[in-house]
Amino acid sequence: MKVANNIKTKDKHVHNLAKLLSGPHSILYKKAELAAYDCDGFTIQKHLPKAVVFPQNTEEVAAVVKYCSVNNLPFLARGAGTGLSGGAIPINGEVIISLTRMKRLLSVDLENRRAVVEPGFINLKLTHAVSDKDYYYAPDPSSQYCCTIGGNVAENAGGAHCLKYGVTTNHILGLEVVLPNGEVIEIGRNGIPDSPGYDLLGLLTGSEGTLGIVTKITVRILKNPESKQTVLAYFNKVEDGSQAVSDIISTGIVPAALEMMDKIAIEGVEAAAFPVGHPKDIEALLLIEVDGIRAGIEEQVNQILEVCRNRNVREVRAAKNDEERERWWANRKTGFGAMGAISHDYLVQDGVIPRSKLPEVLSKIKEISQKSGLRIANIFHAGDGNLHPLVLFDSRVPGEVEKAIEAGSACLKVCSDAGGTITGEHGVGIEKKEEMRFVFTDEEIMAQTDIRKVFNHDNLLNAGKLFPTPGKCAEVKQELKKA
Ligand SMILES: Cc1cc2nc3c(=O)[nH]c(=O)nc-3n(C[C@H](O)[C@H](O)[C@H](O)COP(=O)(O)OP(=O)(O)OC[C@H]3O[C@@H](n4cnc5c(N)ncnc54)[C@H](O)[C@@H]3O)c2cc1C
């Protein structure tokens, strides 16, 4: 049923879009309201959208998309807006299609271990919904208490426990997608693995909202492991902590999670909402979780304790109980936000490196910090080499924003030079577009933008994200530098 929206503007598009939507307050168009949508978790750039619409179902999403397509209005999808690379920022004054009202859990099929959700369904709620049956949803970004599964699909989100269980793409079985012309397609029908034809599920997952708008998602759910145990290890030297990471993996154990924090990161988490009493004079800590059949867990924990002792650990122990384990994880998972306790602003970076290069890369990041005069904290998924250098700065100090951007980019260059890449889970968005050149040639970028054209022919959906313009941007940047 359509509900009258009391629209007070002369903009005909706002009136026409409102007519396509049911539900109260389903469109925002006033400047003050739009300001809440001028950025996402990447707060360095801000742009006002033309309007924000709140469809309630796939038909309404398709109608809005068709309207935008016919009327040449740029548009983009938005989930919870926690993205860290600017993917949901309306740089072209887009109509933002917010999926937050499409937040239902549509079905749970325990027999086939899958669930179907709408895109605005919050990640952690899925685990909550199936936990009484002893199941859970594995991908666990630290933002999982508020980010949406639609946003996770778009970014191919990872998390602490993705080392053993894989990132979002390994848990997506089917998608319903509104294409940029308003047509609705289903891919990965019924969640049957290995369907014939191109792997569109793989293509759509991680495409950062540039190929279509996801309106329904079939995900894999897993049975809870019989047992889990977490170990905390403190190291006086970063090098010893880094070597312990490689040693643990070399034993053949695949931990469910293997996380690292350095001294500045520890200072942050201890100053924020969930302190646990980590010593402030250590250079690194490791948080290692193993899970599986009860019988094997104790042996794995003992092996991990031994590895750490062989690497000069200052103190190492397993959690006494679930309550302690959960406190350690709350301390780690709120790590990014905790930087707010020790810095006015921070920029999160997201490089990936071969694990063996950890000591070398961390020392180069230290050099970048010294050169820029900005502190850089490191909180990261050490087990899979996914670094998160957090560049601390103060936007009130003239020149610090630019310095932070430069330092962040330099960290990504170090990662790519070490044989890694420029993003593990946060996406490219607008933030790392130019850094795509560290890892792709112009031809490789063009091959990918050609794919985008097939889906997003008029480039109205989330334009200007993910790829630099081959050739041109680099030249323009050089010119600007010279000027
Ligand atoms: C404190 C904090 C911790 C974080 N920790 C992690 C972490 O551990 N691992 C990790 O991977 N990320 C992490 N992130 C980043 C972020 O939470 C993820 O990228 C998440 O997947 C974004 O989901 P969202 O709903 O907020 O999407 P948004 O930010 O709203 O959108 C992100 C992108 O997805 C597109 N999009 C959104 N919904 C759809 C849809 N339905 N269809 C098509 N495109 C869509 C948007 O256009 C945009 O390009 C963290 C962020 C914060 C703030």
The ligand as a Gaussian input file, in Angstrom:
#p B3LYP/6-31G(d) Opt

LIG

0 1
 C       34.778000      -0.499000      12.893000
 C       34.798000      -1.197000      11.557000
 C       35.355000      -2.458000      11.477000
 C       35.383000      -3.133000      10.237000
 N       35.912000      -4.387000      10.172000
 C       35.885000      -5.061000       9.005000
 C       36.414000      -6.396000       8.929000
 O       36.884000      -6.985000       9.907000
 N       36.358000      -7.018000       7.723000
 C       35.821000      -6.411000       6.621000
 O       35.789000      -7.031000       5.557000
 N       35.330000      -5.154000       6.678000
 C       35.335000      -4.468000       7.830000
 N       34.834000      -3.193000       7.884000
 C       34.325000      -2.556000       6.637000
 C       32.812000      -2.707000       6.382000
 O       32.107000      -2.946000       7.588000
 C       32.539000      -3.811000       5.369000
 O       33.088000      -3.438000       4.118000
 C       31.051000      -4.124000       5.169000
 O       30.955000      -5.223000       4.291000
 C       30.241000      -2.962000       4.597000
 O       28.861000      -3.254000       4.774000
 P       27.776000      -2.076000       4.798000
 O       26.437000      -2.685000       4.956000
 O       28.139000      -1.063000       5.799000
 O       27.952000      -1.509000       3.324000
 P       28.063000       0.021000       2.828000
 O       29.201000       0.705000       3.488000
 O       26.734000       0.677000       2.941000
 O       28.399000      -0.198000       1.287000
 C       29.645000      -0.739000       0.911000
 C       29.656000      -0.941000      -0.604000
 O       28.721000      -1.940000      -0.936000
 C       27.765000      -1.463000      -1.872000
 N       26.489000      -2.081000      -1.481000
 C       25.883000      -2.041000      -0.277000
 N       24.765000      -2.781000      -0.296000
 C       24.661000      -3.293000      -1.549000
 C       23.716000      -4.127000      -2.210000
 N       22.653000      -4.597000      -1.566000
 N       23.934000      -4.434000      -3.493000
 C       25.030000      -3.978000      -4.165000
 N       25.933000      -3.179000      -3.595000
 C       25.762000      -2.847000      -2.306000
 C       27.796000       0.047000      -1.729000
 O       27.418000       0.674000      -2.946000
 C       29.257000       0.281000      -1.407000
 O       30.012000       0.299000      -2.588000
 C       34.815000      -2.498000       9.087000
 C       34.257000      -1.233000       9.194000
 C       34.251000      -0.580000      10.407000
 C       33.617000       0.782000      10.479000

